[in-house]
Amino acid sequence: MIRINLLPFRAARKIENIRRQITIYVLVVVFTLSVIGYQFIQVTSTLSDKKDEEKKIKAELATYQNTLKKIKELEKQIKEIKTKLGVIKDLEKGKTGPVYLLDEIARAVPKEKLWLKSLKESKGSLTLTGTAMDNETVAHFMSNLEGEEHITTVELQSATSRDLKKYGLVVSDFILKCTTYAHKKEETKKPKKK
């Protein structure tokens, strides 16, 4: 029988298998390292993009903070202006209120039957002193005053008859006490202070 020596062939085959395995191992390692490198570069790029985006957002937020500060300052100014306008409106009412009050008194006076001698107003209290042809004229004057907008109450303090012998007439001197629009304001202000 012929003997064939297969050992060198087996040894060559083993060496070739080892080379193939080393080559596959090296290729797998190279492929894995390249995939890891690619992923690292991609993550680094994404991270730098996110950092840039964060910087932009922080800069934008800083501008919004400045805008918010300006808005708060403007709101304070608006509040101050509103209070100033309220004061101006109150002053205008106080300025024109007496004019309206005098106009209402003038309209309430019965013509050629009643004459006012004095008019005193202080803190919503109005005192009228005058002379009328008779007590009915005084009553008519009081009812006219009660119907006016700026006068809230009218009270008769006194009414006395006086004889004018020179003219042959008996007249009635009177004193009226009234409450005006200014008294109303003080009452509404008091509860706000509490």
C-alpha positions, 0 to 999 in steps of 0.5 A: 500500500502506498502511503501518502504524507498528508501532514504538510497539506493539513498543516498548510490548511491549518495555517490558512484557516488561522490566517482566515480567522485572523483576517476576519477578526482584524476586519471585524475589529476594523469594522467595529472601530470604524462604526464606533468612530463614525458614531463618535463623530456623529455624536460629537457633531450633534453635541456641538450643534446642540451646544450652538443651539443652547447658546442661541436660546440663551442669547434669545432668552437674555433679550426676552429678559430685557424685554420683560424688564422693559414691559414691567417698567412700562406697566409701572409707568402706565399705572402711574399715568392712570393714577395721575389721570384719575387725579386730573379727572377728580380735579376737573370734577372739583373745578366744574362741580361748583359751576354746576352747583351754582347753575342748579341753584340759579335754575331752582330760584323762583323768579321775582319771588325769592332773593338769595343774600348769601351762599356758603359751601364747605365740605359738602355742606351748603348754607343758603340765606335769603328772602322770599315773598311768602313761605310757599315760595320757600317750599317751592324753592326747596322742592326745586333744589331737591330735584337737582343732580348735585344737591342731595338733601335740603333742610329748612333751618329757619323761616321768619316773617318780616313786615316791610311797612314801607312797601306794605308787604310781609316777607319771609327770611329763611336759612336752608342747609343742603348736602351737595355732591362733595359730601357724597365723595367723602362718604365713598372715600372713607370706606376705601381708607379702612 
